[in-house]
């Protein structure tokens, strides 16, 4: 690890300890330290101090440009050094996190292929400089792609995943000179230790039954087992694929999407009332009470909102499937919200790209992001305490065995 000698101005220290705002003092101190580090790094890169004459010099300083950096202690103004005639450094690139590497790579691919907008070209020039080529991009891809691919195809057989949440999002990809919409299917599992894992992603031509079947076959071929509940939106192809590949597994329809479907079919004047009634049904303590509330709601609104009541009644069994589980597990397993939040992180980067230059860049960028998130989950707190669930599941199995024995 590099070590830097930092000089702290006495006036900054006085501002830190005696100033009206301690945060302001910390911000100024941090700004000073970071700017000194930047100067030390540029000295390392060109191999010479200011005005130093040496045969080892690799370039010349060419001033600096301001860069705003928002931190917890305030906005800092960094003076980022420029190097005259400097080339893009793969060593500097390697300091990025994998997801940021993939983002920069996608931008670079757009530039070298002549597909970028002026804005993308400007961003890429700021990040990388202008002296990079297709061979540079290719070399960087060779470093990153095997890491992401190995993670995305890792075995899943080391754990059992009672709970699985799946969702898809659509991105624009340039293929054969045309821009096409492609679905990215993502699966998240909760293992018996209570930790979430991103099981993987797959790029499909459409969100069809065939694409989802391929996705599920792929997960099973990697060792996915022990599934008890699958949570997803009510997409026809997805639901049919779930029932084909996970026979006997309970399917939970996402309640957030379901409520939206019901309200879309409701008269505008009744939306708020119906929303409250549907929410009460879904929050019922058990399936028996939920069905009683359903019947009351249908009786009260069947004439005033027939379409909404038809949606509510037809989807009731699937949207309340989670009520069969112990109560403490229902809140986090009744929606695909955890996948939706993950999709938001993807969208933040996708808005920069807008149109991916190829399929490989999609898998690289989203895979790197999911890989980092997966590592964060593995080292963080448990998503669920599975003790009660495992005990409940064992008791259910015992009841089933006893019933079969009595019948025999």
Secondary structure as UniProt FT lines:
FT   HELIX           10..18
FT   HELIX           22..46
FT   TURN            50..51
FT   TURN            55..56
FT   STRAND          60..71
FT   TURN            72..73
FT   STRAND          74..84
FT   HELIX           90..93
FT   TURN            94..95
FT   HELIX           98..112
FT   TURN            113..114
FT   HELIX           118..128
FT   HELIX           134..152
FT   TURN            157..158
FT   STRAND          163..175
FT   TURN            176..177
FT   STRAND          178..190
FT   TURN            192..193
FT   STRAND          196..204
FT   HELIX           209..221
FT   TURN            222..223
FT   STRAND          229..232
FT   HELIX           236..245
FT   TURN            247..248
FT   STRAND          250..253
FT   HELIX           255..264
FT   HELIX           268..270
FT   HELIX           271..282
FT   HELIX           287..301
FT   TURN            302..304
FT   HELIX           306..319
FT   HELIX           321..324
FT   HELIX           327..329
FT   HELIX           330..333
FT   HELIX           337..353
FT   STRAND          355..356
FT   HELIX           359..379
FT   HELIX           387..407
//
